Structure formats: structure tokens, C-alpha cells
Amino acid sequence: MAEKKSSKANLGKAWEDKIIKKCLEYRKQNKALIIKIPTEFTILRRGAKIVSAFPREKAFLDFVGVLENGKTIFIEAKSTANKTSFPLSMIKEHQFDLCNEIRKYTDICYYLIYFKELKKTYLVHSEDIELFRQTETRKSLPIKWLDEHGVTLDDNLDFLNYI
């Protein structure tokens, strides 16, 4: 059997599945109810065969939920094969705008950024990334910046421990 090629979509899906599993753990522990927001797709078919699929509209963020204290949480999950930095181009402009708008109502708006090659995950507050965008000329978040401004999570992904 041929080995399946890894793609950006597969990397993102596996990453989201890992977060979903963690969110289910939080739910069982009565710590939070956090759900994946599904993206609606338009499917184009030629007979029974799917020939194309694309998102119907701009996606919201990846996860939304409520914590045991009643506060709302928002998370955007990103993954990259890059080894030295996280390209800000991987975050769409409307996602930056949504995070900025969300922070008018709650301060609990984060990015979970996974570096596949480094097997390293960062929890970064959306306000820190926005401040970087407004004050720096770089188009990517260097690992050193993430080490200083984010929280490095272990394989357990216990992000609520830092919120």
C-alpha cells in the first residue's frame, strides 16, 4: 500500500482533531464546553463525482466556548511546517478583525500555533499578535518572539491552565 502524502489540509485537520480531543476532555471534566465551528462548503459535482469544494463565506474562528466561570473563549488554531517562524499571512485579515472585535467583549481570545517540524505548540493571546503586527515590519512571528510572548504547551495541550 502506498504511503499517503501529507498536505497542508491534512496537517490542519490532524491539528484540529487534537484540539477537539482536548476540548472533549475539558467537557468531561466540567471545565469548559468548547466546540469546533464548522466551515460550510459549496460542493460542485459532475454527476456523482465531486469536482471542487470551496468555503461559502469567510470562516469565523475555529473554536468557541464557555468556561466553567461563565466566560466566553475564542480560539483560532494554526499549524505550520515552518521551522523558524510563523507566517502572519496564514491568518486571514478577517480573522485579525474578528479577534480585535471579540476583545471588545472578552479578553479570552487566543491563537494555538503548532510547528509540525519542531513538534512545538504555542498559546498566544490575540492582542499580542495584533500589537506585533502594528509595531513590527516583519511578516512572521519568530520563534524567539513566540518563546517570549506565548506559552509553550506540552503534548497534553492543557491550554486552559494558562487562561
C-alpha positions as CSV (number, residue, x, y, z in Angstrom):
1,M,0.0,0.0,0.0
2,A,1.4,3.4,-1.0
3,E,2.1,5.9,1.8
4,K,-0.3,8.8,1.9
5,K,1.2,12.1,1.1
6,S,0.9,14.8,3.8
7,S,-0.7,18.0,2.8
8,K,-1.4,21.4,4.4
9,A,-5.1,20.4,4.7
10,N,-4.2,17.0,6.4
11,L,-1.8,18.8,8.8
12,G,-4.5,21.3,9.7
13,K,-7.2,18.6,10.1
14,A,-5.0,16.4,12.3
15,W,-4.1,19.5,14.4
16,E,-7.8,20.5,14.8
17,D,-8.6,16.9,15.7
18,K,-6.1,17.0,18.6
19,I,-7.6,20.2,19.9
20,I,-11.1,18.8,19.6
21,K,-10.0,15.8,21.7
22,K,-8.6,18.2,24.4
23,C,-11.9,20.1,24.3
24,L,-13.8,16.9,24.9
25,E,-11.6,16.2,27.9
26,Y,-12.4,19.6,29.3
27,R,-16.1,19.0,28.8
28,K,-15.9,15.6,30.6
29,Q,-14.1,17.4,33.5
30,N,-16.7,20.1,33.6
31,K,-14.1,22.8,33.0
32,A,-15.4,24.1,29.7
33,L,-17.7,23.5,26.7
34,I,-15.6,24.4,23.7
35,I,-16.7,23.4,20.2
36,K,-15.3,23.5,16.7
37,I,-17.1,25.9,14.5
38,P,-17.8,24.0,11.2
39,T,-17.0,25.7,7.9
40,E,-19.8,25.5,5.3
41,F,-18.6,24.4,1.9
42,T,-20.2,24.7,-1.5
43,I,-19.7,21.4,-3.4
44,L,-19.5,21.3,-7.2
45,R,-20.3,17.9,-8.8
46,R,-20.1,16.4,-12.2
47,G,-22.7,13.7,-11.8
48,A,-21.9,11.9,-8.6
49,K,-18.2,13.0,-8.7
50,I,-17.1,15.9,-6.6
51,V,-15.0,18.2,-8.8
52,S,-14.5,21.1,-6.4
53,A,-15.3,22.4,-3.0
54,F,-14.8,25.9,-1.5
55,P,-16.0,27.7,1.6
56,R,-19.3,29.5,1.2
57,E,-18.2,32.6,3.1
58,K,-15.4,33.8,5.3
59,A,-15.0,31.5,8.2
60,F,-15.3,32.6,11.8
61,L,-12.7,31.5,14.2
62,D,-12.0,27.8,14.7
63,F,-13.3,27.3,18.3
64,V,-15.8,29.0,20.6
65,G,-16.9,28.0,24.1
66,V,-17.8,28.8,27.6
67,L,-15.6,28.3,30.6
68,E,-16.8,26.9,34.0
69,N,-16.8,30.5,35.3
70,G,-19.3,31.6,32.5
71,K,-16.8,33.5,30.4
72,T,-16.6,33.0,26.7
73,I,-13.5,31.7,24.9
74,F,-12.4,32.0,21.3
75,I,-9.5,30.1,19.7
76,E,-8.0,30.2,16.2
77,A,-5.9,27.1,15.5
78,K,-2.9,27.4,13.1
79,S,-0.3,24.9,12.0
80,T,2.9,25.3,10.0
81,A,5.7,23.2,8.6
82,N,8.0,26.3,9.0
83,K,10.9,25.8,11.4
84,T,11.9,29.3,12.3
85,S,8.8,31.5,12.4
86,F,5.1,31.6,11.9
87,P,4.0,33.5,8.7
88,L,1.3,36.0,9.6
89,S,-0.1,35.5,6.1
90,M,-1.6,32.3,7.5
91,I,-4.0,34.4,9.4
92,K,-6.6,36.0,7.2
93,E,-7.4,39.7,7.6
94,H,-11.0,39.0,8.6
95,Q,-9.6,36.7,11.4
96,F,-7.5,39.6,12.7
97,D,-10.5,41.8,12.5
98,L,-12.7,39.3,14.3
99,C,-10.2,38.9,17.1
100,N,-10.0,42.7,17.5
101,E,-13.8,42.9,17.7
102,I,-14.1,40.0,20.1
103,R,-11.7,41.6,22.5
104,K,-14.2,44.4,22.9
105,Y,-16.4,41.9,24.7
106,T,-14.0,39.3,26.2
107,D,-10.3,39.2,26.8
108,I,-10.2,35.4,26.2
109,C,-9.2,35.2,22.5
110,Y,-6.1,33.2,21.6
111,Y,-4.2,31.5,18.8
112,L,-2.9,28.0,19.2
113,I,0.1,27.7,16.8
114,Y,1.6,24.3,16.1
115,F,5.0,23.9,14.5
116,K,5.0,20.4,12.9
117,E,8.7,20.1,12.3
118,L,9.6,21.3,15.8
119,K,6.7,19.4,17.5
120,K,6.1,22.6,19.5
121,T,2.8,24.3,20.3
122,Y,2.3,27.9,21.5
123,L,-0.7,29.6,23.1
124,V,-0.6,33.3,22.2
125,H,-3.0,36.0,23.1
126,S,-4.6,37.6,20.1
127,E,-3.8,41.1,21.4
128,D,0.0,40.3,21.5
129,I,-0.1,39.2,17.8
130,E,-2.0,42.4,16.9
131,L,0.5,44.5,18.7
132,F,3.3,42.8,16.8
133,R,1.5,43.5,13.5
134,Q,1.1,47.1,14.4
135,T,4.7,47.7,15.7
136,E,6.9,45.4,13.7
137,T,7.9,45.3,10.0
138,R,8.4,41.5,9.9
139,K,5.7,39.4,8.2
140,S,6.2,36.5,10.5
141,L,6.4,35.7,14.2
142,P,10.0,34.5,15.0
143,I,10.3,31.5,17.4
144,K,12.2,33.7,19.8
145,W,9.2,36.2,19.9
146,L,6.8,33.3,20.5
147,D,9.0,32.0,23.3
148,E,8.8,35.4,25.0
149,H,5.2,36.3,24.3
150,G,3.5,32.9,24.2
151,V,3.1,29.9,26.4
152,T,4.8,26.7,25.2
153,L,2.4,23.8,25.7
154,D,3.3,20.2,26.1
155,D,1.7,17.3,24.2
156,N,-1.2,17.3,26.5
157,L,-2.3,20.8,25.2
158,D,-3.6,21.9,28.5
159,F,-4.2,25.5,27.3
160,L,-6.9,26.3,29.9
161,N,-4.2,26.0,32.6
162,Y,-2.8,29.3,31.2
163,I,-6.1,31.2,30.6
